[in-house]
Amino acid sequence: MTQGAGQGPVVRTATLRDFRVPPYAQVPVQSRVPAHPEVPQHSQVPTQSPPQEHAPGQTQLPPQEHPPRHEQVPSPAQPVQQSPESAHPGNAVPEGETPDGYTPTARDLPVIGRGGPGDTVQVQVDETPAPEGLGPLYVVGDVHGYLDELVEALAEQGLIDADGQWAAGHARLWFLGDFTDRGPDGIGVIDLVMRLSAEAAAAGGYCKALMGNHELLLLGAKRFGDTPVNSGPGTATFKAAWLLNGGQKTDMDRLQDVHLQWMARLDAVIEEDEHLLMHSDTTAYLDYGDSIEDVNDSVHAILTRNDADECWDLFRKFTKRFAFRDDAGPQAVRELLTTYGGRRIVHGHSPIPYLLGEVGTEDGEDGARPVVEGPHVYADGLAIAMDGGVTMAGKLLVVQLPLPN
């Protein structure tokens, strides 16, 4: 599959090979922020209702951000000081860049600033084909800013070493989207994935990522802010929806153009080793094309046109969930597999405790902590759910495919 197809020559970020760890990059650890899974209008809902949710069409005021338990959030004027040796391995930025900004994600689209239609930003990159003889395939579920948990999970699989460097040679690693929001360090997660992408390529493997609905949400919050968008019976804004769904000011304050440019290239769906990888458990991908390349190009074109309502509709469709769950689930999976190829779908987005109807409480108190030991295989064995519910004290999943029988 050709990644990054669109208008003009293929471009990608070229400054990812020279990374350093700045003393100001570390973000204080926060307690887990309660998740608010987005369930847009007309989407299916679980048989047992999850905790309070905020659909894209809602216009209520965003909640106040809460400081981490037992710790004080430093003032923006007084960033955390830390030596490069002790900084977190995920908090790396390209040499010569300064953390200065915010937090979204998407594919090969112009995303810098809020300009009108036609704004373009291109980033040059080495598009060298991957070598032959690639190693095993791994996938990562929703991370949502939980950098420490991600580093631990990657190390357990032998994908990174004790210093957070790529250690898996020719292995292939795919992230299924949703890097930020709700957790304490979304920018650190993005920095780590960006750096591992360069290190894996240099070692003969690769580390790549897909676009999740939170990437679209954050991208929209950056580009359109408080601009009203049409949302069913009323109006909404990307910024309000971002805040209502776990947006973290610390991420916004640290986002750089290089993050936006990298995230702007993420594809929506791919196939690897007969596994169809996508973020959301929805058939809405079928609205954007009859092939993988068509879907990715359509999403790219929508974001490039810079139309707030069109981008909102894309985000709304990508928030749909549970299409593969109940009696009609196997048929929905087969429709996607017939259209795009593959023998199994692997997705994130819907936490496994929600799919199982074991919602409990989001903070895991009163003995209701979700128990997730691994991926959830369902829909007649045709679908694999990878969101272990890290935002609700569950587990951040990193697994090798194919799964053992």
N, C-alpha and C positions, 0 to 999 in steps of 0.2 A: 504494500500500500504506500502511495506517495503521501508523505506528511507535509502539511503546510501548503497544499495546492491553493492557488488563488491568482490574483492579477499580478503580472510581472514575474521577475525571477524569484526563486525560493530564497528567502532570507531568514536568518535566525541570529540570536545573540552571539557576538564574537568575543566578548570580554570575560567569559566564564572560566578560563583556564588559569588566570592569575588571581587567586583569592587570598585574603588575609582575614584575620579575626580581630576586629577593632575592639579597644577596651570598653567602648560604650555600647556594644551590641547586646549585652546580656539583659534580658527582661526579668524582673522579679517574678518568682513563681507565684501563681495564683491558685486559689481553690477552684474546683471545677465549677464552671458557670452552667446553671440549668439549661438544658437543651429545649428549644422550641421548634420541633420539626415542622417544616412548612407543609401544609396540606391545602392547596389551592381549591377553589370551587370546582365541583364536579369530580374531584379525585375520590378514590375509594378510601374508606377509613377502616381501621382494625375493629374486630368484634369487641375488644375491650378498649375503651377510649384512652389514649395516652394523656399525659398531663396537658395543661393549658397550651394551646398552640396558637400561632399567629399567622393567619393566611395572608397572602400578598394583598388582598383587597382591603384589609383592615386599615383604619386610619387613626387608631388610638395612639396616644403619645407613647414614645419609647420609655422603657424603664430606666431608672437611674443605674449607672454602673456601680458595682460594689467592689471595694478594695479586697485583696486577698485576705484570707483568715490568717491572723497572727503576724501579718507583715504589713508594712506601709508602702504604698505605691509612691515612688519618688516623683517629685515635681518635674515637669518637662524641662524646666530651666536647670535642673540638677540631675543629669542622667547618671545611671549607675556606672561607677568606675570599676574597671576590672582589668587585670593584666591579660595580655593575649594568651599566656600559657594556661590561665584558668578559665578563660571564656568557653562557653558551650560550643562543641564542635559544629553545631548547626548554624551558629551565628556568624557566617562568613559573608563578606560582601566583596564585589570586584575591586581590585586594586584601583585606587584613585577616586572611588565613589564614596559619598557620605550618606548615611541613613537620613533620609529627609522626605517623609511623605506619608504613606497610607497603605491599604491592602485589598486588591481584587485578583481575578484571573480569567483567562479566556484563550483564544488561539492566535491566528496570524492577522491581527486587526489593529487599526490605528486607535490607540486608547489614551494617548497623552493629552490631558486638558479636556475642556468642555466645549471645544469649538464646534462649528457647524458641520454639516455634511461635507465630505470631501477631505477632512483633515486626515493626513497620513503620517505615519511614523514607521520607518523601516530600519531594521537592525541587521547588519551583515553577520553571516555566520558560515563556518566551514560545513558544507553539506556532504562530507565524505561518506560513502556507503559503508554500512556495517560489514565487518569481515565475515568470512565463512566460519563454520564451526562454532556457532554461539552455544553458550552453556544453558543451564536450566532456567526455567521461567518462574518468576515470583510475582505476586501481586500484593498490594497494600490497600487496606480499607481506609475509610474516612479518618483523617488525622485531627482535623479541627483544632489546630494550635497546640496539641499536646506533644511538644518536642521531646521531652525526656522519655515519654513512653515510646515514641517512634524510634529514638536512638537505641533504647533497650531492646525493642523488638527486632530491629535490623541486626543488631549485634548477636542476638540469640540465633539468628539464621545464618550467621557467618558472612553477612553481606558487607559489614563494615568492621573495622578493627577498633581497638580501645581508644584510638585518637579520632574516631569518627570518619576515617578515610575508607574509600571503596576497597574492599578486600575480596571481591568475588570473581575476579578475572573476567571470563567471557559470559558470565551470567546476565540474564535479562530481568529487569525490574520495572514493573508498571504500577504507578499510583492511580487509583480510581477516582481522584478528585476530592474536593472539599478539604483544602489545606488550612483554612483559617476559620475564624469566628468561634465563639464559645470558650475556647481554650486560651491559655495565657500567652502563647508565643507563635502566632501564625507566620510572622515574618521570618522567625528562626527556622520554621519548617520549610518555607519556600527557599530560603538561603541554602539549607542542607540539600534539598532536592536539586537545585540548580548546580551546586558544587558536585554532587555525586554524578550528575549527568555528564559533566566534563571528565571526571575521574574514570567513570565506567567506560566511556568512549575511548579514552587513552589506553585502557587495559584490554580493549577488544570486546567488551560487552556493551550494554547500554542501560540507562535509567531514564524512563520517560513517564509522562503523566497525561491524564485525561482531564477534561473540563467537567466540573461538577456544578450543581445549581448555585452553590455559594460563590463560585468564581464569577458566574454571571451576575449574581446579586451585588458583589463587591465592585465589579467592573461598572455596573450601572450606577452604584452610589457615587463612584468617583466621577463618572462622565456626566451624569444628569442631576445628581444631588437632590435638591428639593423640587425639581421640575415635576409637575403633576403628570401622571400617566393614567390612561384609561384602564380601569380595573373592574370589569363586570358592572355591578350596580353603582359604583362610585369611583372615586379617584384615590390614588395612592402616590407615594414617591419611593424611589429606590433607597434613598437615605433612611427614611423612616422604617422601611422593611428590613434594611440591613441592621439597624439598631434593635429592632424587635426580635430579630433572629440571631442574636448573639454577637453582633459586631463589637470589636474591641478597639477602643481609642488608641491603645498602645500600638496596635498594628497600623492604624491609619497614620499615626505620627511617624512611623519608621519606614513606610513604603517609599521606594525609589522608582524612578523611571525604568531602571533595568528590570525590576520585578514585573512591572506592567508589561514591558515588551516581551519578556519571557512567557508570562502567563497568557499573553495575547495569541500565542501560537498553539495552544493546546487543542488537540482534536477532541471530538465528542465520542467517537466510537472507533474501535479497531478490532482486528482479529489476530490472534496469536495461537499457534498450535491448536487450531480448531476450537479455541475459546473465544467467544465474542465478548469483548470487554467494553463495559459502559458504566457510567456513574449511576443513573437512575433506573429503578425497576418500573419502567413505563414503556408503553408502545408509542409514545409521542415522537420518538426518533423517526418513525415512518412518515411523519408529516413533512420531513425535510429531505427526502430522497430515497431512491430505490437501490442505492449502493452505498457502501461506506464512504467512498470519496465524495459522492453527492451530498451526503449528510454533512460531512465536515466542511465542504465548500459552501453549502447553504448557510450554515451557522456563521461561517466567516463573513459571508456577504452581508448578512443581516447586521452583524456588529460593525462592519465597515460603513454601512449606510448611516450609522449614527442617528437612528430614529428612536426616540425614547419609547414610544408605544410598541414598536416592533420588537425592540430588545426586551421590554417587559413581557410581551407575549411569549417570547422564547424562554425567559426565566420561569414564567408561570407554568409552561408545559414541562420544563425540566424538574419542577418540584413535585409533579405527580408521582404516586407510589402505589405499591401493592398490586400492580397489574398481574403479577405472576403467582399470587398467593392462593386464592381460593379455587373453586372447581374449574373456573375458566382459565386459570393460570397456565397450565401446560400448553393449551392452544395458543395463548398469547406469546409464550416463549417460542413455539414452533413457527409462528408467523414471522418473528424477527429473525430466527435462524434461517428460514427459507429465503428471506429477502437478502440478508447480509452475509450468510455463510456461518460456518462453525457448527459444533455439536452441542455446546453448552454455553449459556450466558453466565458471566461473572459480573456482579454489580455491587455497588455500595449503597449509599443514600438512606435506605430504610434500616434502622438498627435491628439487629436480630431479635432482641427482646420484644420489639413491636410486632415483628413478623410472627412471633410465637404467641402473641397476646399476653406476654409476661411483662407488663409495663412497669409495675411497682412504682417506687418513688425515684426521682431523678438523682438524688444525692445518695441513694443506697442505704438510707437509715432504716431503723426498725426491721432489720433482717430482710429488707426487700432488694438488696443489691443484686443486679442481674448476673446470672452465672453463664458466661460464654466461654467455652473452651476452644472453639474453633469455628470455621465457616459453617453456615447452615445450608444443606443441600435439600432442595424441595422441588415442587412442580414436576413430579415424576422423574426426579433426578436430573432435570434439564437446566436448573438454575442453581447458582451458588451465591449466597449472600455473604458479603465480606465486611459489613459495618458491625463490629462487635460492640458498639455502644460505649466508646471511650468517654463520651460526654456525660454519661450517666453511671460512671464508675464501672463500666464494663471493660472490655479488652480491645486493645488496638491490634488488629490481625495483620500478620505478614506470613503468607503461606506459599509453598511451592506447588505449581501445577504440573501435571494433573494431580488431583487429590488421589490418595490411595483408596482402593476399593474397600 
